[in-house]
Amino acid sequence: MAYKDDDALGGHFWKWFLGVGLLAVAGFVLIVLLIHGSWVRWGALGTLLFFFAVILVVAWFYDRRQVKDYEEL
């Protein structure tokens, strides 16, 4: 008599898990390369200014999106 374990995770889950893990590693490598490249080119102050500028641009787009959502209410 074959035993069927209903609590086991299927192959679809493990493929998804592996794919998400690989994307996370690839994203981390890209971020490290970006930080390293900016550090080599502009030094510590330039790197900080660059990332503060990136964060400000992302925050600006996020804020504009939130204003549109609040206007619709």
C-alpha positions in Angstrom: 0.0 0.0 0.0 1.5 3.3 -1.1 1.6 6.1 1.4 0.4 9.5 0.2 1.8 12.5 2.2 -0.7 15.3 1.7 1.4 17.8 3.6 4.4 17.6 1.1 5.3 20.6 -1.0 4.9 20.0 -4.7 7.4 20.5 -7.5 5.7 23.8 -8.6 6.5 25.3 -5.2 10.1 24.3 -5.3 10.6 25.7 -8.9 9.0 28.9 -7.7 11.2 29.0 -4.6 14.4 28.3 -6.7 13.4 31.0 -9.2 12.8 33.6 -6.5 16.0 32.7 -4.8 18.0 33.1 -8.0 16.4 36.4 -8.7 17.2 37.6 -5.2 20.8 36.6 -5.6 21.1 38.3 -9.0 19.5 41.5 -7.6 22.0 41.4 -4.7 24.9 41.0 -7.1 23.7 43.9 -9.2 23.3 46.1 -6.1 26.8 45.2 -4.9 28.3 45.9 -8.3 26.5 49.3 -8.5 27.8 50.2 -5.0 31.3 49.1 -5.8 31.3 51.0 -9.2 30.1 54.2 -7.6 32.6 53.9 -4.8 35.5 53.5 -7.2 34.4 56.3 -9.4 33.2 58.9 -6.9 34.4 57.9 -3.5 32.4 57.7 -0.3 30.7 61.1 -0.5 29.8 60.6 -4.1 28.3 57.2 -3.4 26.2 58.6 -0.6 25.0 61.5 -2.7 24.2 59.1 -5.6 22.1 56.8 -3.5 20.3 59.7 -1.7 19.4 61.0 -5.2 18.1 57.6 -6.2 16.1 57.4 -3.0 14.7 60.9 -3.6 13.6 60.1 -7.1 11.9 56.9 -6.0 10.2 58.8 -3.2 9.0 61.5 -5.6 7.4 58.9 -7.9 5.8 57.1 -4.9 4.4 60.4 -3.6 2.9 61.4 -6.9 1.2 58.0 -7.1 -0.2 58.4 -3.6 -1.6 61.8 -4.4 -3.4 60.4 -7.4 -4.8 57.6 -5.2 -6.0 60.1 -2.6 -7.6 62.3 -5.2 -9.7 59.4 -6.5 -11.2 58.9 -3.0 
